[in-house]
Amino acid sequence: MGTETNLWLIRHAPVDGPRGVIHGPDAPADISDTAAFAALKARLPKNAFAVCSPARRTWETAVTLGLDPVKEPNFREQDFGAWTGRRHDDLVAELGDAYQDFWKSPASNRPPGGESFVDQIARADAGLAPLPAGDVVLVVHSGTIRAALAIALDLDPDRALRLILIQTERCAL
């Protein structure tokens, strides 16, 4: 039996809600594209160990893919604290330069009551450590995927945030 873990990193389905909002963990997933889910499910390894964050949208995505995931709190999306549930446009209008300053160094800055991306990387590292050997499907958030890639590729957090994650209509890998 091998000791290598093969990660299948899947971002949750789009949030079924308004755009431009920093969504909280209870935001639902739009799981209506059955053809896209079927195509992705067909490409996933059989009998893989499945993990998702505790967020509703990751759970719904995983279950729709036919997975029986374990919820891992260390794979939560970055905590945006007091900004969670708020629209980016409203935060710009309300906070002005203070909000803009956060985005000048988002890897190390923390929103009020929240955590930095550096904090999220440390959390993700703690979640990755106990994963079993073999195929592991992670149904998580874009920030969690960037954090996992930062760890795997030994990327500086600022560089990891530059990774563009592509979500296609057909869920092509």
N, CA and C atoms as a LAMMPS dump frame, in Angstrom:
ITEM: TIMESTEP
0
ITEM: NUMBER OF ATOMS
519
ITEM: BOX BOUNDS ff ff ff
-5.0000000000000000e+02 5.0000000000000000e+02
-5.0000000000000000e+02 5.0000000000000000e+02
-5.0000000000000000e+02 5.0000000000000000e+02
ITEM: ATOMS id mol type element x y z
1 1 1 N 0.844 -1.183 0
2 1 2 C 0 0 0
3 1 3 C 0.888 1.245 0
4 2 1 N 0.574 2.213 -0.883
5 2 2 C 1.372 3.426 -0.992
6 2 3 C 1.126 4.386 0.153
7 3 1 N 2.039 5.314 0.288
8 3 2 C 1.911 6.341 1.33
9 3 3 C 1.611 7.706 0.732
10 4 1 N 1.402 7.761 -0.556
11 4 2 C 1.152 9.01 -1.252
12 4 3 C -0.339 9.356 -1.206
13 5 1 N -0.619 10.629 -0.993
14 5 2 C -2.003 11.107 -1.027
15 5 3 C -2.194 11.903 -2.308
16 6 1 N -3.206 11.53 -3.074
17 6 2 C -3.551 12.228 -4.311
18 6 3 C -4.777 13.084 -4.042
19 7 1 N -4.591 14.409 -4.06
20 7 2 C -5.696 15.321 -3.774
21 7 3 C -6.451 15.699 -5.035
22 8 1 N -7.751 15.615 -4.95
23 8 2 C -8.658 16.099 -5.985
24 8 3 C -9.317 17.332 -5.386
25 9 1 N -8.934 18.514 -5.861
26 9 2 C -9.397 19.775 -5.288
27 9 3 C -10.583 20.308 -6.085
28 10 1 N -11.73 20.375 -5.445
29 10 2 C -12.949 20.832 -6.107
30 10 3 C -13.517 22.014 -5.34
31 11 1 N -13.729 23.094 -6.064
32 11 2 C -14.392 24.259 -5.454
33 11 3 C -15.892 23.982 -5.457
34 12 1 N -16.548 24.383 -4.397
35 12 2 C -17.993 24.202 -4.296
36 12 3 C -18.718 24.832 -5.475
37 13 1 N -19.935 24.379 -5.719
38 13 2 C -20.789 24.97 -6.746
39 13 3 C -21.026 26.439 -6.402
40 14 1 N -21.396 27.24 -7.384
41 14 2 C -21.659 28.657 -7.103
42 14 3 C -22.695 28.822 -5.995
43 15 1 N -22.564 29.896 -5.266
44 15 2 C -23.541 30.192 -4.214
45 15 3 C -24.871 30.551 -4.872
46 16 1 N -25.935 30.001 -4.334
47 16 2 C -27.277 30.326 -4.798
48 16 3 C -27.743 31.544 -4.007
49 17 1 N -27.281 32.695 -4.446
50 17 2 C -27.575 33.939 -3.742
51 17 3 C -27.008 35.115 -4.502
52 18 1 N -27.114 36.297 -3.933
53 18 2 C -26.656 37.503 -4.633
54 18 3 C -25.148 37.522 -4.847
55 19 1 N -24.749 38.118 -5.952
56 19 2 C -23.323 38.282 -6.255
57 19 3 C -22.774 39.488 -5.51
58 20 1 N -21.443 39.479 -5.329
59 20 2 C -20.791 40.624 -4.709
60 20 3 C -20.88 40.636 -3.204
61 21 1 N -21.31 39.523 -2.605
62 21 2 C -21.471 39.417 -1.157
63 21 3 C -20.388 38.488 -0.606
64 22 1 N -19.881 38.802 0.558
65 22 2 C -18.971 37.89 1.256
66 22 3 C -19.884 36.939 2.026
67 23 1 N -20.116 35.788 1.444
68 23 2 C -21.103 34.85 1.982
69 23 3 C -20.601 34.133 3.23
70 24 1 N -21.512 33.9 4.14
71 24 2 C -21.236 33.134 5.345
72 24 3 C -21.364 31.641 5.076
73 25 1 N -21.119 30.827 6.087
74 25 2 C -21.118 29.371 5.913
75 25 3 C -22.486 28.762 5.616
76 26 1 N -23.569 29.478 5.872
77 26 2 C -24.898 28.914 5.634
78 26 3 C -25.432 29.181 4.229
79 27 1 N -24.655 29.856 3.383
80 27 2 C -25.11 30.148 2.024
81 27 3 C -25.232 28.842 1.239
82 28 1 N -26.373 28.647 0.557
83 28 2 C -26.589 27.409 -0.188
84 28 3 C -25.855 27.397 -1.526
85 29 1 N -25.671 26.193 -2.054
86 29 2 C -25.054 26.025 -3.37
87 29 3 C -26.138 25.947 -4.441
88 30 1 N -25.809 26.415 -5.635
89 30 2 C -26.683 26.224 -6.786
90 30 3 C -26.283 24.879 -7.398
91 31 1 N -27.051 23.857 -7.128
92 31 2 C -26.725 22.502 -7.592
93 31 3 C -27.65 22.071 -8.735
94 32 1 N -28.15 23.041 -9.472
95 32 2 C -29.147 22.767 -10.51
96 32 3 C -28.57 22.208 -11.806
97 33 1 N -27.277 22.349 -12.052
98 33 2 C -26.689 21.89 -13.314
99 33 3 C -26.342 20.399 -13.226
100 34 1 N -27.348 19.575 -13.403
101 34 2 C -27.165 18.126 -13.237
102 34 3 C -26.176 17.551 -14.241
103 35 1 N -26.139 18.087 -15.451
104 35 2 C -25.201 17.581 -16.454
105 35 3 C -23.758 17.845 -16.031
106 36 1 N -23.486 19.018 -15.495
107 36 2 C -22.128 19.351 -15.053
108 36 3 C -21.717 18.466 -13.876
109 37 1 N -22.632 18.249 -12.958
110 37 2 C -22.32 17.376 -11.821
111 37 3 C -22.061 15.944 -12.281
112 38 1 N -22.865 15.461 -13.219
113 38 2 C -22.676 14.092 -13.724
114 38 3 C -21.328 13.949 -14.419
115 39 1 N -20.933 14.969 -15.188
116 39 2 C -19.652 14.925 -15.893
117 39 3 C -18.485 14.904 -14.913
118 40 1 N -18.563 15.726 -13.881
119 40 2 C -17.486 15.752 -12.895
120 40 3 C -17.458 14.454 -12.092
121 41 1 N -18.615 13.985 -11.678
122 41 2 C -18.692 12.742 -10.901
123 41 3 C -18.052 11.584 -11.661
124 42 1 N -18.249 11.536 -12.97
125 42 2 C -17.685 10.457 -13.789
126 42 3 C -16.161 10.494 -13.827
127 43 1 N -15.576 11.643 -13.557
128 43 2 C -14.117 11.781 -13.619
129 43 3 C -13.434 11.58 -12.269
130 44 1 N -14.211 11.528 -11.218
131 44 2 C -13.623 11.373 -9.877
132 44 3 C -13.244 9.919 -9.612
133 45 1 N -12.211 9.707 -8.809
134 45 2 C -11.819 8.334 -8.486
135 45 3 C -12.889 7.638 -7.646
136 46 1 N -13.076 6.382 -7.925
137 46 2 C -14.053 5.601 -7.158
138 46 3 C -13.491 5.307 -5.773
139 47 1 N -14.354 5.272 -4.784
140 47 2 C -13.985 4.921 -3.405
141 47 3 C -12.958 5.858 -2.773
142 48 1 N -12.914 7.091 -3.242
143 48 2 C -11.991 8.064 -2.648
144 48 3 C -12.522 8.507 -1.282
145 49 1 N -11.617 8.873 -0.412
146 49 2 C -11.978 9.482 0.865
147 49 3 C -12.407 10.902 0.546
148 50 1 N -13.565 11.322 1.019
149 50 2 C -14.092 12.649 0.697
150 50 3 C -14.144 13.524 1.949
151 51 1 N -13.77 14.786 1.753
152 51 2 C -13.757 15.761 2.841
153 51 3 C -14.333 17.062 2.305
154 52 1 N -15.083 17.757 3.153
155 52 2 C -15.558 19.086 2.789
156 52 3 C -15.415 19.985 4.012
157 53 1 N -15.598 21.267 3.789
158 53 2 C -15.623 22.191 4.925
159 53 3 C -16.996 22.054 5.587
160 54 1 N -17.202 22.679 6.737
161 54 2 C -18.522 22.613 7.37
162 54 3 C -19.576 23.496 6.699
163 55 1 N -19.182 24.264 5.686
164 55 2 C -20.124 25.181 5.036
165 55 3 C -21.186 24.413 4.248
166 56 1 N -22.382 24.936 4.288
167 56 2 C -23.505 24.301 3.589
168 56 3 C -23.201 24.076 2.111
169 57 1 N -22.613 25.066 1.437
170 57 2 C -22.392 24.955 -0.003
171 57 3 C -21.394 23.865 -0.367
172 58 1 N -20.41 23.594 0.495
173 58 2 C -19.462 22.515 0.183
174 58 3 C -20.126 21.165 0.422
175 59 1 N -20.895 21.063 1.498
176 59 2 C -21.62 19.824 1.798
177 59 3 C -22.597 19.491 0.666
178 60 1 N -23.39 20.478 0.24
179 60 2 C -24.365 20.243 -0.832
180 60 3 C -23.68 19.841 -2.132
181 61 1 N -22.562 20.466 -2.435
182 61 2 C -21.819 20.113 -3.645
183 61 3 C -21.313 18.674 -3.557
184 62 1 N -20.718 18.315 -2.44
185 62 2 C -20.169 16.964 -2.266
186 62 3 C -21.263 15.903 -2.359
187 63 1 N -22.364 16.132 -1.693
188 63 2 C -23.459 15.151 -1.709
189 63 3 C -24.033 15.021 -3.12
190 64 1 N -24.15 16.13 -3.834
191 64 2 C -24.646 16.083 -5.204
192 64 3 C -23.695 15.299 -6.107
193 65 1 N -22.414 15.275 -5.77
194 65 2 C -21.433 14.478 -6.515
195 65 3 C -21.451 13.006 -6.097
196 66 1 N -22.339 12.661 -5.178
197 66 2 C -22.437 11.281 -4.724
198 66 3 C -21.412 10.904 -3.675
199 67 1 N -20.802 11.901 -3.054
200 67 2 C -19.782 11.652 -2.04
201 67 3 C -20.417 11.618 -0.652
202 68 1 N -19.741 10.986 0.265
203 68 2 C -20.145 10.948 1.667
204 68 3 C -19.014 11.597 2.465
205 69 1 N -18.964 12.93 2.458
206 69 2 C -17.796 13.617 3.005
207 69 3 C -17.767 13.727 4.52
208 70 1 N -16.558 13.774 5.025
209 70 2 C -16.298 14.115 6.415
210 70 3 C -16.141 15.64 6.439
211 71 1 N -16.754 16.297 7.405
212 71 2 C -16.613 17.756 7.518
213 71 3 C -15.36 18.066 8.331
214 72 1 N -14.474 18.867 7.738
215 72 2 C -13.214 19.239 8.391
216 72 3 C -13.202 20.751 8.616
217 73 1 N -13.304 21.191 9.878
218 73 2 C -13.329 22.628 10.176
219 73 3 C -12.09 23.385 9.687
220 74 1 N -10.956 22.717 9.593
221 74 2 C -9.743 23.402 9.134
222 74 3 C -9.804 23.79 7.657
223 75 1 N -10.791 23.289 6.934
224 75 2 C -10.93 23.628 5.521
225 75 3 C -11.981 24.713 5.282
226 76 1 N -12.381 25.432 6.36
227 76 2 C -13.302 26.56 6.198
228 76 3 C -12.685 27.615 5.278
229 77 1 N -13.559 28.416 4.699
230 77 2 C -13.092 29.567 3.927
231 77 3 C -12.49 30.567 4.896
232 78 1 N -11.683 31.471 4.389
233 78 2 C -11.108 32.523 5.227
234 78 3 C -12.232 33.259 5.94
235 79 1 N -12.041 33.528 7.209
236 79 2 C -13.032 34.23 8.01
237 79 3 C -12.872 35.729 7.789
238 80 1 N -13.892 36.347 7.221
239 80 2 C -13.851 37.784 6.968
240 80 3 C -14.508 38.586 8.078
241 81 1 N -14.74 37.948 9.218
242 81 2 C -15.2 38.642 10.417
243 81 3 C -16.411 39.517 10.187
244 82 1 N -16.291 40.792 10.58
245 82 2 C -17.395 41.752 10.505
246 82 3 C -17.849 42.019 9.072
247 83 1 N -17.058 41.628 8.094
248 83 2 C -17.43 41.851 6.705
249 83 3 C -18.309 40.735 6.149
250 84 1 N -18.405 39.62 6.838
251 84 2 C -19.206 38.492 6.359
252 84 3 C -20.67 38.903 6.252
253 85 1 N -21.257 38.551 5.124
254 85 2 C -22.651 38.901 4.861
255 85 3 C -22.828 40.259 4.22
256 86 1 N -21.746 40.984 4.059
257 86 2 C -21.798 42.342 3.496
258 86 3 C -21.41 42.326 2.015
259 87 1 N -21.88 43.328 1.297
260 87 2 C -21.52 43.506 -0.117
261 87 3 C -20.207 44.283 -0.202
262 88 1 N -19.362 43.861 -1.13
263 88 2 C -18.095 44.567 -1.34
264 88 3 C -18.347 46.052 -1.643
265 89 1 N -19.329 46.34 -2.503
266 89 2 C -19.62 47.735 -2.861
267 89 3 C -20.002 48.566 -1.632
268 90 1 N -20.764 47.965 -0.733
269 90 2 C -21.158 48.685 0.49
270 90 3 C -19.953 48.941 1.39
271 91 1 N -19.054 47.968 1.459
272 91 2 C -17.854 48.138 2.287
273 91 3 C -16.954 49.23 1.726
274 92 1 N -16.85 49.308 0.403
275 92 2 C -16.064 50.382 -0.231
276 92 3 C -16.68 51.729 0.118
277 93 1 N -17.991 51.836 -0.03
278 93 2 C -18.667 53.106 0.251
279 93 3 C -18.565 53.501 1.724
280 94 1 N -18.684 52.527 2.617
281 94 2 C -18.671 52.802 4.054
282 94 3 C -17.267 53.033 4.608
283 95 1 N -16.32 52.201 4.173
284 95 2 C -14.983 52.219 4.782
285 95 3 C -13.928 52.933 3.947
286 96 1 N -14.21 53.145 2.682
287 96 2 C -13.296 53.878 1.806
288 96 3 C -11.877 53.344 1.805
289 97 1 N -10.933 54.205 2.176
290 97 2 C -9.512 53.855 2.133
291 97 3 C -9.167 52.666 3.034
292 98 1 N -9.828 52.548 4.167
293 98 2 C -9.525 51.431 5.082
294 98 3 C -9.805 50.09 4.401
295 99 1 N -10.886 50.03 3.644
296 99 2 C -11.205 48.794 2.924
297 99 3 C -10.202 48.573 1.794
298 100 1 N -9.895 49.625 1.068
299 100 2 C -8.924 49.525 -0.029
300 100 3 C -7.548 49.13 0.486
301 101 1 N -7.163 49.626 1.664
302 101 2 C -5.854 49.294 2.247
303 101 3 C -5.734 47.805 2.559
304 102 1 N -6.819 47.187 2.986
305 102 2 C -6.796 45.743 3.245
306 102 3 C -6.322 44.991 2.011
307 103 1 N -6.849 45.369 0.852
308 103 2 C -6.57 44.642 -0.394
309 103 3 C -5.183 44.925 -0.949
310 104 1 N -4.456 45.875 -0.375
311 104 2 C -3.073 46.118 -0.799
312 104 3 C -2.147 45.016 -0.307
313 105 1 N -2.509 44.353 0.774
314 105 2 C -1.726 43.239 1.306
315 105 3 C -2.677 42.205 1.933
316 106 1 N -3.533 41.593 1.094
317 106 2 C -4.566 40.715 1.64
318 106 3 C -4.045 39.415 2.247
319 107 1 N -2.826 39.013 1.922
320 107 2 C -2.296 37.766 2.484
321 107 3 C -2.075 37.884 3.988
322 108 1 N -1.595 39.04 4.429
323 108 2 C -1.267 39.181 5.851
324 108 3 C -2.256 40.045 6.637
325 109 1 N -3.069 40.834 5.962
326 109 2 C -4.045 41.676 6.659
327 109 3 C -5.239 40.853 7.132
328 110 1 N -5.82 41.299 8.24
329 110 2 C -7.017 40.646 8.798
330 110 3 C -8.176 41.637 8.764
331 111 1 N -9.334 41.194 8.261
332 111 2 C -10.515 42.049 8.386
333 111 3 C -10.897 42.138 9.867
334 112 1 N -11.673 43.14 10.262
335 112 2 C -12.071 43.262 11.67
336 112 3 C -12.758 41.975 12.165
337 113 1 N -12.182 41.366 13.191
338 113 2 C -12.745 40.145 13.757
339 113 3 C -12.515 38.904 12.921
340 114 1 N -11.696 38.999 11.881
341 114 2 C -11.476 37.871 10.98
342 114 3 C -10.053 37.361 11.005
343 115 1 N -9.678 36.67 9.959
344 115 2 C -8.345 36.098 9.869
345 115 3 C -7.703 36.444 8.534
346 116 1 N -6.396 36.326 8.481
347 116 2 C -5.652 36.581 7.254
348 116 3 C -5.572 35.299 6.426
349 117 1 N -5.128 35.446 5.199
350 117 2 C -4.888 34.276 4.357
351 117 3 C -3.743 33.446 4.94
352 118 1 N -2.767 34.089 5.543
353 118 2 C -1.675 33.364 6.216
354 118 3 C -2.258 32.469 7.316
355 119 1 N -3.236 32.98 8.061
356 119 2 C -3.918 32.169 9.08
357 119 3 C -4.618 30.976 8.431
358 120 1 N -5.253 31.225 7.294
359 120 2 C -5.968 30.153 6.608
360 120 3 C -5 29.07 6.126
361 121 1 N -3.844 29.454 5.656
362 121 2 C -2.845 28.469 5.225
363 121 3 C -2.46 27.572 6.403
364 122 1 N -2.232 28.163 7.56
365 122 2 C -1.874 27.367 8.743
366 122 3 C -2.994 26.393 9.098
367 123 1 N -4.234 26.841 9.005
368 123 2 C -5.377 25.976 9.287
369 123 3 C -5.452 24.832 8.283
370 124 1 N -5.295 25.183 6.995
371 124 2 C -5.357 24.16 5.945
372 124 3 C -4.251 23.125 6.13
373 125 1 N -3.08 23.585 6.527
374 125 2 C -1.964 22.668 6.768
375 125 3 C -2.329 21.659 7.862
376 126 1 N -2.975 22.143 8.917
377 126 2 C -3.406 21.251 9.995
378 126 3 C -4.47 20.267 9.505
379 127 1 N -5.297 20.665 8.558
380 127 2 C -6.309 19.775 8
381 127 3 C -5.739 18.757 7.034
382 128 1 N -4.698 19.142 6.299
383 128 2 C -4.09 18.233 5.327
384 128 3 C -3.26 17.135 5.991
385 129 1 N -2.618 17.463 7.091
386 129 2 C -1.681 16.54 7.739
387 129 3 C -2.257 15.151 8.02
388 130 1 N -3.474 15.028 8.551
389 130 2 C -3.971 13.69 8.888
390 130 3 C -4.67 12.94 7.754
391 131 1 N -4.705 13.514 6.541
392 131 2 C -5.416 12.835 5.453
393 131 3 C -4.758 11.49 5.142
394 132 1 N -5.56 10.506 4.781
395 132 2 C -5.013 9.177 4.508
396 132 3 C -4.303 9.115 3.161
397 133 1 N -3.514 8.082 2.985
398 133 2 C -2.886 7.815 1.687
399 133 3 C -3.984 7.406 0.705
400 134 1 N -3.713 7.594 -0.571
401 134 2 C -4.673 7.238 -1.615
402 134 3 C -5.359 8.473 -2.156
403 135 1 N -6.477 8.258 -2.841
404 135 2 C -7.224 9.355 -3.439
405 135 3 C -8.106 10.027 -2.392
406 136 1 N -7.986 11.355 -2.313
407 136 2 C -8.789 12.153 -1.387
408 136 3 C -9.411 13.295 -2.18
409 137 1 N -10.733 13.381 -2.132
410 137 2 C -11.452 14.461 -2.803
411 137 3 C -11.794 15.519 -1.756
412 138 1 N -11.299 16.731 -1.98
413 138 2 C -11.631 17.862 -1.107
414 138 3 C -12.634 18.747 -1.836
415 139 1 N -13.804 18.935 -1.262
416 139 2 C -14.788 19.861 -1.801
417 139 3 C -14.785 21.04 -0.847
418 140 1 N -14.152 22.112 -1.293
419 140 2 C -13.854 23.222 -0.396
420 140 3 C -14.058 24.564 -1.095
421 141 1 N -13.404 25.578 -0.614
422 141 2 C -13.527 26.955 -1.098
423 141 3 C -12.291 27.345 -1.903
424 142 1 N -12.418 28.384 -2.701
425 142 2 C -11.273 28.819 -3.511
426 142 3 C -10.085 29.205 -2.635
427 143 1 N -10.338 29.85 -1.504
428 143 2 C -9.243 30.208 -0.594
429 143 3 C -8.562 28.982 -0.022
430 144 1 N -9.341 27.959 0.284
431 144 2 C -8.775 26.717 0.811
432 144 3 C -7.934 26.02 -0.247
433 145 1 N -8.393 26.049 -1.486
434 145 2 C -7.612 25.452 -2.577
435 145 3 C -6.304 26.214 -2.75
436 146 1 N -6.362 27.528 -2.743
437 146 2 C -5.121 28.323 -2.849
438 146 3 C -4.19 28.022 -1.674
439 147 1 N -4.747 27.857 -0.487
440 147 2 C -3.929 27.538 0.69
441 147 3 C -3.264 26.176 0.513
442 148 1 N -4.012 25.176 0.052
443 148 2 C -3.447 23.839 -0.166
444 148 3 C -2.349 23.876 -1.229
445 149 1 N -2.564 24.658 -2.271
446 149 2 C -1.544 24.775 -3.315
447 149 3 C -0.312 25.523 -2.798
448 150 1 N -0.518 26.519 -1.953
449 150 2 C 0.622 27.232 -1.354
450 150 3 C 1.48 26.254 -0.561
451 151 1 N 0.837 25.356 0.17
452 151 2 C 1.565 24.359 0.965
453 151 3 C 2.273 23.369 0.046
454 152 1 N 1.541 22.809 -0.91
455 152 2 C 2.102 21.77 -1.783
456 152 3 C 3.235 22.291 -2.661
457 153 1 N 3.106 23.523 -3.125
458 153 2 C 4.091 24.091 -4.049
459 153 3 C 5.087 25.019 -3.364
460 154 1 N 4.986 25.125 -2.049
461 154 2 C 5.864 25.985 -1.265
462 154 3 C 5.836 27.427 -1.79
463 155 1 N 4.618 27.917 -1.983
464 155 2 C 4.437 29.275 -2.492
465 155 3 C 4.3 30.263 -1.347
466 156 1 N 4.87 31.415 -1.524
467 156 2 C 4.663 32.537 -0.611
468 156 3 C 3.169 32.898 -0.669
469 157 1 N 2.545 33.256 0.446
470 157 2 C 1.105 33.535 0.463
471 157 3 C 0.651 34.574 -0.562
472 158 1 N 1.437 35.638 -0.768
473 158 2 C 1.046 36.642 -1.762
474 158 3 C 0.991 36.033 -3.156
475 159 1 N 1.93 35.167 -3.477
476 159 2 C 1.929 34.509 -4.792
477 159 3 C 0.759 33.542 -4.914
478 160 1 N 0.449 32.838 -3.854
479 160 2 C -0.666 31.888 -3.888
480 160 3 C -1.988 32.593 -4.169
481 161 1 N -2.137 33.821 -3.666
482 161 2 C -3.369 34.566 -3.916
483 161 3 C -3.496 34.996 -5.376
484 162 1 N -2.425 34.931 -6.124
485 162 2 C -2.465 35.296 -7.543
486 162 3 C -2.977 34.151 -8.417
487 163 1 N -3.086 32.954 -7.84
488 163 2 C -3.577 31.814 -8.612
489 163 3 C -5.024 32.049 -9.007
490 164 1 N -5.301 31.862 -10.26
491 164 2 C -6.651 32.01 -10.78
492 164 3 C -7.259 30.611 -10.861
493 165 1 N -8.376 30.43 -10.205
494 165 2 C -9.074 29.152 -10.247
495 165 3 C -10.212 29.282 -11.239
496 166 1 N -10.232 28.379 -12.191
497 166 2 C -11.222 28.459 -13.257
498 166 3 C -12.379 27.532 -12.962
499 167 1 N -13.552 28.079 -13.02
500 167 2 C -14.765 27.278 -12.874
501 167 3 C -15.422 27.267 -14.232
502 168 1 N -15.549 26.089 -14.822
503 168 2 C -16.149 26.015 -16.135
504 168 3 C -17.594 25.561 -16.029
505 169 1 N -18.331 25.82 -17.059
506 169 2 C -19.728 25.413 -17.084
507 169 3 C -19.848 23.892 -17.161
508 170 1 N -18.858 23.237 -17.688
509 170 2 C -18.918 21.786 -17.859
510 170 3 C -18.064 21.05 -16.833
511 171 1 N -17.52 21.762 -15.876
512 171 2 C -16.716 21.158 -14.808
513 171 3 C -15.548 20.351 -15.357
514 172 1 N -14.963 20.779 -16.464
515 172 2 C -13.81 20.077 -17.019
516 172 3 C -12.625 20.239 -16.086
517 173 1 N -11.866 19.175 -15.922
518 173 2 C -10.682 19.231 -15.069
519 173 3 C -9.462 19.539 -15.889
